[in-house]
Amino acid sequence: MTPLKRKSRSPKLSLLLAALLTIGCGSITAPAHAEEDAFVCPTDDIKKCDYENESMALFIQGRDAYDHGREIGDLTEARALGKKLVERKNKNGKVLMKMIYMQIGMGGHKNYLEAYHWVEEAIANNERYARLDMNGLLEKLSQRMTDAERATLKTK
């Protein structure tokens, strides 16, 4: 019978296990080589790095709001966060906004009148998304609306 060979651990896994072991033993000091694995900003400009980290945090909040909004049929919070990201000129903002508009096209935002105004605003602002027909989206929303909602649109 041949002895079992133990797989070697990756350095990061070893570091994690060592940290957990030291924390579990009542000590909160990290192993000496922990500094090597600490987060390093990819740029020397700390303000830029902080700005990008804030944008990533906004995107994560936006994705969470999007997922929750799909469940409850209200994408208002996700849209607000997506617009903040777009204002920051963050590429993830445009991704989030496209996801929201696609979800609107599938009936994922239950306030069709509000969604219609959002899409109208996007068209007026010349927002464009690959393979997404914003005018077609307006038509889909119009078809889902009640007669009263469509009448409201005509009065504006």
C-alpha positions as CSV (number, residue, x, y, z in Angstrom):
1,M,0.0,0.0,0.0
2,T,1.4,3.4,-1.0
3,P,1.2,6.2,1.4
4,L,-1.2,9.1,0.6
5,K,0.5,12.2,-0.6
6,R,-0.6,15.5,0.9
7,K,-1.3,18.2,-1.5
8,S,0.7,21.4,-0.9
9,R,-1.3,24.4,0.1
10,S,-1.2,27.7,-1.7
11,P,0.6,30.5,0.1
12,K,-2.6,32.4,0.5
13,L,-4.4,29.4,2.0
14,S,-1.5,28.8,4.3
15,L,-1.6,32.5,5.4
16,L,-5.4,32.2,6.0
17,L,-5.0,29.1,8.0
18,A,-2.2,30.6,10.1
19,A,-4.3,33.7,10.8
20,L,-7.3,31.6,11.8
21,L,-5.1,29.5,14.1
22,T,-3.5,32.5,15.8
23,I,-7.0,34.1,16.2
24,G,-8.4,30.9,17.5
25,C,-5.6,30.7,20.1
26,G,-6.5,34.0,21.6
27,S,-3.9,36.1,19.8
28,I,-4.8,38.6,17.2
29,T,-1.4,39.1,15.7
30,A,-1.0,38.1,12.1
31,P,1.9,36.1,10.8
32,A,5.0,38.1,9.9
33,H,4.6,37.6,6.2
34,A,1.0,38.9,6.2
35,E,2.1,42.3,4.8
36,E,3.0,40.6,1.6
37,D,-0.6,39.7,0.9
38,A,-2.1,43.0,2.0
39,F,-4.2,45.0,-0.5
40,V,-2.0,47.2,-2.6
41,C,-3.6,50.0,-4.6
42,P,-2.7,49.6,-8.3
43,T,-1.9,53.3,-8.5
44,D,0.2,55.7,-6.4
45,D,-2.7,58.1,-6.3
46,I,-4.5,57.2,-3.1
47,K,-7.4,59.6,-3.8
48,K,-8.0,57.8,-7.2
49,C,-7.8,54.4,-5.5
50,D,-10.3,55.5,-2.8
51,Y,-12.6,56.9,-5.5
52,E,-12.5,53.6,-7.4
53,N,-13.1,51.6,-4.1
54,E,-16.2,53.9,-3.4
55,S,-17.4,53.2,-6.9
56,M,-17.1,49.5,-6.5
57,A,-19.0,49.7,-3.2
58,L,-21.7,51.6,-5.0
59,F,-21.9,49.0,-7.7
60,I,-22.2,46.2,-5.1
61,Q,-25.0,48.1,-3.4
62,G,-26.6,48.6,-6.8
63,R,-26.4,44.9,-7.7
64,D,-27.9,44.0,-4.3
65,A,-30.7,46.6,-4.9
66,Y,-31.2,45.2,-8.4
67,D,-31.6,41.6,-7.1
68,H,-34.0,42.8,-4.4
69,G,-35.9,45.0,-6.9
70,R,-36.4,42.0,-9.2
71,E,-37.9,40.1,-6.4
72,I,-40.3,42.8,-5.3
73,G,-40.9,44.4,-8.7
74,D,-39.4,47.8,-7.8
75,L,-36.1,48.8,-9.3
76,T,-36.1,52.4,-8.0
77,E,-33.2,52.0,-5.6
78,A,-31.1,50.1,-8.1
79,R,-31.7,52.9,-10.7
80,A,-30.7,55.6,-8.3
81,L,-27.4,53.8,-7.5
82,G,-26.9,53.1,-11.2
83,K,-27.3,56.8,-12.0
84,K,-24.8,57.8,-9.3
85,L,-22.3,55.4,-10.9
86,V,-23.0,56.9,-14.3
87,E,-22.4,60.4,-12.9
88,R,-19.1,59.2,-11.6
89,K,-18.3,58.0,-15.2
90,N,-17.9,54.5,-13.9
91,K,-18.4,51.7,-16.5
92,N,-20.3,49.6,-14.0
93,G,-23.0,52.2,-13.9
94,K,-23.8,51.8,-17.5
95,V,-23.8,48.0,-17.0
96,L,-26.2,48.3,-14.1
97,M,-28.5,50.7,-16.0
98,K,-28.6,48.3,-19.0
99,M,-29.6,45.5,-16.7
100,I,-32.4,47.6,-15.2
101,Y,-33.7,48.6,-18.7
102,M,-33.6,44.9,-19.7
103,Q,-35.5,44.0,-16.6
104,I,-38.1,46.7,-17.3
105,G,-38.5,45.2,-20.8
106,M,-39.4,41.9,-19.2
107,G,-41.9,43.6,-16.8
108,G,-39.6,43.5,-13.8
109,H,-40.6,47.0,-12.6
110,K,-44.3,46.9,-11.8
111,N,-44.9,50.7,-12.0
112,Y,-45.1,50.8,-15.8
113,L,-45.8,54.5,-15.8
114,E,-42.7,55.3,-13.8
115,A,-40.6,53.0,-15.9
116,Y,-42.0,54.7,-19.1
117,H,-40.8,58.1,-17.8
118,W,-37.4,56.6,-17.0
119,V,-37.0,55.3,-20.5
120,E,-38.2,58.6,-22.0
121,E,-35.6,60.4,-19.9
122,A,-32.9,58.0,-21.1
123,I,-33.8,58.6,-24.7
124,A,-33.9,62.4,-24.1
125,N,-30.4,62.1,-22.6
126,N,-29.2,60.1,-25.6
127,E,-28.4,57.0,-23.5
128,R,-27.5,54.1,-25.7
129,Y,-26.9,50.5,-24.8
130,A,-25.7,47.8,-27.2
131,R,-28.5,45.6,-28.6
132,L,-31.2,47.4,-26.5
133,D,-33.9,49.3,-28.4
134,M,-35.1,52.0,-26.1
135,N,-38.0,53.0,-28.4
136,G,-39.1,49.4,-28.5
137,L,-38.9,49.3,-24.8
138,L,-41.3,52.3,-24.6
139,E,-43.7,50.3,-26.9
140,K,-43.5,47.3,-24.6
141,L,-44.3,49.4,-21.6
142,S,-47.2,51.1,-23.3
143,Q,-48.7,47.7,-24.2
144,R,-48.5,46.6,-20.5
145,M,-50.2,49.8,-19.2
146,T,-53.8,50.2,-18.4
147,D,-56.0,52.6,-20.4
148,A,-55.8,55.0,-17.5
149,E,-52.0,54.9,-17.5
150,R,-51.9,55.5,-21.2
151,A,-54.3,58.4,-20.9
152,T,-52.0,59.9,-18.3
153,L,-49.1,59.8,-20.8
154,K,-51.2,61.6,-23.4
155,T,-51.9,64.5,-21.1
156,K,-48.3,65.3,-20.5
